[in-house]
């Protein structure tokens, strides 16, 4: 297990956030699931694949959409990304899904606390933008 994984796991546990550690394919990750006020459920992954404090936060398949709505979702994600600078929403065109990405700088000394703060921000932003993503999916 990588050092950053351990630090993130310990920081989340200190805040009573239910999470677990998984290891596979030369990386380790912390997994935490959340229900929001406006979104049904999202699993956040804190991925580390080096001995430094390199952590990538990812949440996949937040919104699934029909292929014909791809352009609408690109436009919605672009508008959201202009408004929120710490959280990035990206489209996986092959899976017709919206994903969330956050990267924590590798030189971050307090990676556990930063990861916890970024998780709180990600959940808050997702709560704010989920209705817009759903509107782009179906309206």
C-alpha positions as CSV (number, residue, x, y, z in Angstrom):
1,X,0.0,0.0,0.0
2,X,1.3,3.5,-0.9
3,X,1.9,6.1,1.8
4,X,-0.7,8.5,0.3
5,X,-3.4,5.8,0.4
6,X,-2.8,5.3,4.1
7,X,-2.8,9.1,4.8
8,X,-6.1,9.5,2.9
9,X,-7.7,6.5,4.6
10,X,-6.7,7.7,8.1
11,X,-7.9,11.3,7.4
12,X,-11.3,10.1,6.2
13,X,-11.7,7.7,9.2
14,X,-11.0,10.6,11.6
15,X,-14.0,12.4,10.1
16,X,-16.1,9.3,10.4
17,X,-16.3,8.8,6.7
18,X,-16.9,5.2,5.8
19,X,-14.3,4.0,3.4
20,X,-12.2,1.0,2.5
21,X,-8.8,0.3,0.9
22,X,-8.3,-1.7,-2.3
23,X,-5.1,-2.7,-4.1
24,X,-4.8,-3.9,-7.7
25,X,-2.5,-3.5,-10.7
26,X,0.3,-1.6,-9.0
27,X,-1.9,0.9,-7.4
28,X,-3.8,1.3,-4.1
29,X,-7.0,3.3,-3.6
30,X,-9.4,4.4,-1.0
31,X,-13.1,4.0,-1.9
32,X,-15.9,6.1,-0.3
33,X,-19.5,6.2,-1.4
34,X,-21.9,9.1,-0.8
35,X,-25.6,10.0,-1.4
36,X,-26.2,13.6,-2.1
37,X,-29.2,15.9,-1.8
38,X,-29.7,16.0,-5.5
39,X,-27.7,12.9,-6.8
40,X,-28.6,9.3,-5.9
41,X,-25.2,7.8,-5.2
42,X,-21.6,8.3,-6.2
43,X,-18.4,6.3,-5.3
44,X,-15.3,8.4,-5.0
45,X,-11.9,6.8,-5.5
46,X,-8.6,8.2,-4.1
47,X,-6.1,6.6,-6.4
48,X,-2.3,6.5,-5.6
49,X,0.3,4.7,-7.8
50,X,3.6,6.0,-6.5
51,X,5.4,6.4,-3.2
52,X,4.9,10.1,-3.1
53,X,1.7,12.0,-2.1
54,X,0.3,11.7,-5.6
55,X,-3.5,11.2,-5.4
56,X,-6.1,11.3,-8.1
57,X,-9.8,11.6,-7.0
58,X,-12.2,10.0,-9.5
59,X,-15.9,9.3,-9.6
60,X,-17.2,7.5,-12.7
61,X,-20.5,7.1,-14.4
62,X,-22.2,9.9,-12.4
63,X,-24.6,10.5,-15.2
64,X,-25.4,8.1,-18.1
65,X,-26.9,9.5,-21.2
66,X,-28.1,8.5,-24.7
67,X,-25.5,8.9,-27.4
68,X,-27.6,11.5,-29.2
69,X,-27.3,13.8,-26.2
70,X,-23.4,13.9,-26.3
71,X,-23.2,17.5,-27.6
72,X,-25.6,18.7,-24.9
73,X,-23.5,17.0,-22.2
74,X,-20.3,18.5,-23.6
75,X,-21.8,22.0,-23.4
76,X,-23.1,21.4,-19.9
77,X,-19.8,20.1,-18.6
78,X,-17.9,23.0,-20.3
79,X,-20.3,25.5,-18.6
80,X,-19.8,23.7,-15.2
81,X,-16.0,23.6,-15.6
82,X,-15.9,27.3,-16.2
83,X,-17.7,27.9,-12.9
84,X,-15.9,25.5,-10.7
85,X,-12.1,25.4,-10.8
86,X,-11.2,22.6,-8.4
87,X,-13.5,19.9,-9.7
88,X,-13.5,18.9,-13.4
89,X,-16.4,17.1,-15.1
90,X,-15.4,15.1,-18.2
91,X,-17.3,13.0,-20.7
92,X,-16.4,9.4,-21.5
93,X,-17.9,9.3,-25.1
94,X,-17.5,5.5,-25.3
95,X,-19.5,4.8,-22.2
96,X,-21.8,7.9,-22.6
97,X,-21.1,8.9,-19.1
98,X,-20.1,12.0,-17.1
99,X,-17.1,11.5,-14.7
100,X,-15.6,13.7,-12.0
101,X,-11.9,14.3,-11.7
102,X,-9.7,16.1,-9.1
103,X,-5.9,15.9,-8.9
104,X,-4.0,16.6,-5.7
105,X,-0.5,18.0,-6.3
106,X,2.2,15.4,-5.6
107,X,4.2,17.8,-3.4
108,X,1.2,18.2,-1.0
109,X,2.5,17.6,2.6
110,X,-0.9,17.1,4.2
111,X,-2.4,14.9,1.5
112,X,-4.9,13.2,3.8
113,X,-6.5,16.5,5.0
114,X,-6.5,17.9,1.5
115,X,-8.2,14.8,0.1
116,X,-10.9,15.0,2.8
117,X,-11.5,18.7,1.9
118,X,-11.6,18.0,-1.8
119,X,-14.1,15.2,-1.2
120,X,-16.4,17.6,0.7
121,X,-16.1,20.1,-2.1
122,X,-16.7,17.5,-4.8
123,X,-19.9,16.3,-3.0
124,X,-21.1,19.9,-2.7
125,X,-20.4,20.8,-6.3
126,X,-22.0,17.5,-7.5
127,X,-25.1,18.4,-5.5
128,X,-25.2,21.8,-7.2
129,X,-24.6,20.7,-10.7
130,X,-26.4,17.3,-10.9
131,X,-29.8,18.8,-11.9
132,X,-28.1,20.7,-14.7
133,X,-26.4,17.5,-16.0
134,X,-29.8,15.6,-15.8
135,X,-31.5,18.5,-17.6
136,X,-28.9,18.2,-20.4
137,X,-29.5,14.5,-20.5
138,X,-33.2,14.6,-20.9
139,X,-34.5,18.1,-21.8
